[in-house]
Amino acid sequence: MRTYLDFEEPIKELHEQLEKTKEIQEKSKVDVKTLTSDLVQKIEQTTKDIFASLTPWQRVQLSRHPQRPYTLGYINAMTEEFIELHGDRNFGDDHAMVGGLGMLNGRSVMFIGQQKGINTKMRQYRNFGMANPEGYRKALRLMKMAEKFDIPVVTLIDTPGAFPGLEAEERGQGEAIAKNLMEMVKLRVPVICVIIGEGASGGALGIGIGDQVVMLENSWYSVISPENCSTILWRNWDHKIEAADALKLTSMDMLNNKLIDGVISEPLGGAHADPEGMFEILKKELTERIDTLEKIDPEKRIKNRIKKFSAMGEFQ
Amino acid sequence: MGWFKRIKSGITTKSKDKKEIPEGLWYKCPSCKHVATSEEQEKLLWVCEGCGHHERIGSEEYFSILFDNNEFKELNPRMVSGDPLVFTDTKAYPDRLAKSQAATGLKDAIRTAYGPIDGQNAVVACMDFRFIGGSMGSVVGEKIARGIDYAIKNECPFICLSKSGGARMMEAGFSLMQMAKTSAKLTQLADAKLPYISILTDPTTGGVTASFAMLGDLNIAEPKALIGFAGPRVVKETIGKDLPEGFQRSEFVRDHGFLDYIVERSKLKSQLSLSLKMLRKTN
């Protein structure tokens, strides 16, 4: 069963009508072909209309859609082979941060990303995609391995933030993220970062320094979630919609502010409406972008990376 | 005898001890209530004589503590923030900036300067908590970036005193990317083999901890400073329990392996200059 968000209600109704029409056809053998094709067309048009004018808050809702594909879903669908690699070789294995070697169109790629759970039990197991320090250290271990064997790195970002727990503090959450920022700047292999869902703050940036940082159309990326922003600036949760507007957190806003390198379109109705289509789009994008980046000399790539991030800021 | 006995201090404060003290003349320690004149406090480098409480101070005070004879050249003193997102919450961001500038006499939450520390020249960046909670926006990132460039050009160490609540929400994505920017610039300082000393003072949290504050060749802190990624209130909410005594304080952070040493303010300059001296190869 597909889950519909509040603003997707009109699409839901049309889908229900379509189902009913199909039932009638099966039962009474009445020819409803024209009605069916009318409805299909209407669904497409309605979806187009709704998705043509999404508000920032609606995009935040889409980025958290329960049926939106998660990191391992992408990796498994895009690669011919995938070997998951576990652990930071120091403390443990963080289930909120996954990674491993994947074969993408016959090319070996190191995939790393936060993983959310698909049901209540798995959500807990994955800690809601909130990594601990060992997650960031595992990510760094895999990146350094990729560098050693000259394999490009792709990170898939989808997190409500780094985990703010007591033990995370004891084990140095801040240091773990900080170290990754500095090390990722210096990686000698191509690095592509894709925000596939939620890109919240330092927890996202901790695997988000790359030659190409791109966002899926309906993802968000900012320094704080709209809810937490509302809590701090307005002192309650009621202003999350205004906060979502103010933060300029959508893919197009981030691109216009030159804080990311590109936006990847999602299939009509969003990634959750057509996961297979989404996987195909991203696979093609990644392949092309890796091809381009591999042609650049490693020193030059690092120089460009430093130059790009150094240029970010607005001051007089 | 009453049914209940008040055991917590403070509640039974006698009315004569509760007197309001006019600001500017006297300093009353928030920790032990020890009273000193402002002049005495300044001589003690704003550390309580009674209990050693390190009062929060700003760039003006730290520059006077660190630079020889308070002689330094300030770098980019007029840089101010833009309003790239036209951000408005309960107040428009430019108004917030203007108000903070008027109240503090500062341009933003950081100042950078070049000068001698016991005869060794260095670039010192120092954050000011009074300016919107020491939050990191474009100016903080750019001044650190330019400070690092200046250190590379003059082949001298870079020192950063952090004091910040974290990212500045009113610059959202721009603020977040200052973490990336400062970390990227630090790789250039490292390539030039120049020392970076990070001094963490009360409080250092959020995006500042998760970027340049934790990246020093040496990470050093003042005693009992609050240092963490998530703020204590957030951690408390997450675990649903009271936090242990001393959680996220300098001593805790050092004991978990993230600080090289803790130094009292009175010894900050001498320890810093000795560390810098010994980071250089001697024959």
HADDOCK unambig.tbl for C-alpha pairs under 7 A between the chains (distance, minus, plus):
assign (segid A and resid 164 and name CA) (segid B and resid 230 and name CA) 5.39 0.50 0.50
assign (segid A and resid 164 and name CA) (segid B and resid 234 and name CA) 6.84 0.50 0.50
assign (segid A and resid 164 and name CA) (segid B and resid 235 and name CA) 5.53 0.50 0.50
assign (segid A and resid 164 and name CA) (segid B and resid 238 and name CA) 6.80 0.50 0.50
assign (segid A and resid 165 and name CA) (segid B and resid 235 and name CA) 5.30 0.50 0.50
assign (segid A and resid 165 and name CA) (segid B and resid 238 and name CA) 6.10 0.50 0.50
assign (segid A and resid 165 and name CA) (segid B and resid 239 and name CA) 6.49 0.50 0.50
assign (segid A and resid 166 and name CA) (segid B and resid 235 and name CA) 6.07 0.50 0.50
assign (segid A and resid 169 and name CA) (segid B and resid 228 and name CA) 6.51 0.50 0.50
assign (segid A and resid 169 and name CA) (segid B and resid 229 and name CA) 6.77 0.50 0.50
assign (segid A and resid 170 and name CA) (segid B and resid 256 and name CA) 6.24 0.50 0.50
assign (segid A and resid 171 and name CA) (segid B and resid 256 and name CA) 6.92 0.50 0.50
assign (segid A and resid 173 and name CA) (segid B and resid 229 and name CA) 6.23 0.50 0.50
assign (segid A and resid 174 and name CA) (segid B and resid 209 and name CA) 5.25 0.50 0.50
assign (segid A and resid 174 and name CA) (segid B and resid 210 and name CA) 3.89 0.50 0.50
assign (segid A and resid 174 and name CA) (segid B and resid 228 and name CA) 6.81 0.50 0.50
assign (segid A and resid 174 and name CA) (segid B and resid 229 and name CA) 4.96 0.50 0.50
assign (segid A and resid 175 and name CA) (segid B and resid 210 and name CA) 5.82 0.50 0.50
assign (segid A and resid 175 and name CA) (segid B and resid 214 and name CA) 5.37 0.50 0.50
assign (segid A and resid 177 and name CA) (segid B and resid 210 and name CA) 5.49 0.50 0.50
assign (segid A and resid 178 and name CA) (segid B and resid 210 and name CA) 4.61 0.50 0.50
assign (segid A and resid 178 and name CA) (segid B and resid 211 and name CA) 4.17 0.50 0.50
assign (segid A and resid 178 and name CA) (segid B and resid 212 and name CA) 6.90 0.50 0.50
assign (segid A and resid 178 and name CA) (segid B and resid 214 and name CA) 6.50 0.50 0.50
assign (segid A and resid 178 and name CA) (segid B and resid 215 and name CA) 6.64 0.50 0.50
assign (segid A and resid 179 and name CA) (segid B and resid 215 and name CA) 6.85 0.50 0.50
assign (segid A and resid 181 and name CA) (segid B and resid 180 and name CA) 6.16 0.50 0.50
assign (segid A and resid 181 and name CA) (segid B and resid 183 and name CA) 6.09 0.50 0.50
assign (segid A and resid 182 and name CA) (segid B and resid 183 and name CA) 5.10 0.50 0.50
assign (segid A and resid 182 and name CA) (segid B and resid 184 and name CA) 6.00 0.50 0.50
assign (segid A and resid 182 and name CA) (segid B and resid 187 and name CA) 6.50 0.50 0.50
assign (segid A and resid 185 and name CA) (segid B and resid 184 and name CA) 5.87 0.50 0.50
assign (segid A and resid 201 and name CA) (segid B and resid 176 and name CA) 6.51 0.50 0.50
assign (segid A and resid 202 and name CA) (segid B and resid 207 and name CA) 6.39 0.50 0.50
assign (segid A and resid 202 and name CA) (segid B and resid 210 and name CA) 6.98 0.50 0.50
assign (segid A and resid 222 and name CA) (segid B and resid 172 and name CA) 5.81 0.50 0.50
assign (segid A and resid 222 and name CA) (segid B and resid 173 and name CA) 4.88 0.50 0.50
assign (segid A and resid 222 and name CA) (segid B and resid 176 and name CA) 6.88 0.50 0.50
assign (segid A and resid 223 and name CA) (segid B and resid 169 and name CA) 6.78 0.50 0.50
assign (segid A and resid 223 and name CA) (segid B and resid 172 and name CA) 5.14 0.50 0.50
assign (segid A and resid 223 and name CA) (segid B and resid 173 and name CA) 5.70 0.50 0.50
assign (segid A and resid 223 and name CA) (segid B and resid 175 and name CA) 6.92 0.50 0.50
assign (segid A and resid 223 and name CA) (segid B and resid 176 and name CA) 5.16 0.50 0.50
assign (segid A and resid 233 and name CA) (segid B and resid 89 and name CA) 6.55 0.50 0.50
assign (segid A and resid 234 and name CA) (segid B and resid 90 and name CA) 6.74 0.50 0.50
assign (segid A and resid 246 and name CA) (segid B and resid 87 and name CA) 5.67 0.50 0.50
assign (segid A and resid 246 and name CA) (segid B and resid 88 and name CA) 6.67 0.50 0.50
assign (segid A and resid 247 and name CA) (segid B and resid 172 and name CA) 5.57 0.50 0.50
assign (segid A and resid 248 and name CA) (segid B and resid 85 and name CA) 6.85 0.50 0.50
assign (segid A and resid 306 and name CA) (segid B and resid 184 and name CA) 5.54 0.50 0.50
assign (segid A and resid 309 and name CA) (segid B and resid 180 and name CA) 6.35 0.50 0.50
assign (segid A and resid 309 and name CA) (segid B and resid 181 and name CA) 4.98 0.50 0.50
assign (segid A and resid 310 and name CA) (segid B and resid 181 and name CA) 4.95 0.50 0.50
assign (segid A and resid 312 and name CA) (segid B and resid 174 and name CA) 6.68 0.50 0.50
assign (segid A and resid 312 and name CA) (segid B and resid 177 and name CA) 6.72 0.50 0.50
assign (segid A and resid 313 and name CA) (segid B and resid 138 and name CA) 4.62 0.50 0.50
assign (segid A and resid 313 and name CA) (segid B and resid 174 and name CA) 5.78 0.50 0.50
assign (segid A and resid 314 and name CA) (segid B and resid 81 and name CA) 6.32 0.50 0.50
assign (segid A and resid 314 and name CA) (segid B and resid 82 and name CA) 5.16 0.50 0.50
assign (segid A and resid 314 and name CA) (segid B and resid 84 and name CA) 6.28 0.50 0.50
assign (segid A and resid 314 and name CA) (segid B and resid 138 and name CA) 5.67 0.50 0.50
assign (segid A and resid 315 and name CA) (segid B and resid 79 and name CA) 6.76 0.50 0.50
assign (segid A and resid 315 and name CA) (segid B and resid 80 and name CA) 5.60 0.50 0.50
assign (segid A and resid 315 and name CA) (segid B and resid 81 and name CA) 4.29 0.50 0.50
assign (segid A and resid 315 and name CA) (segid B and resid 82 and name CA) 4.64 0.50 0.50
assign (segid A and resid 315 and name CA) (segid B and resid 138 and name CA) 6.42 0.50 0.50
assign (segid A and resid 315 and name CA) (segid B and resid 139 and name CA) 6.21 0.50 0.50
assign (segid A and resid 316 and name CA) (segid B and resid 79 and name CA) 5.61 0.50 0.50
assign (segid A and resid 316 and name CA) (segid B and resid 80 and name CA) 5.38 0.50 0.50
assign (segid A and resid 316 and name CA) (segid B and resid 81 and name CA) 6.24 0.50 0.50
assign (segid A and resid 316 and name CA) (segid B and resid 82 and name CA) 6.49 0.50 0.50
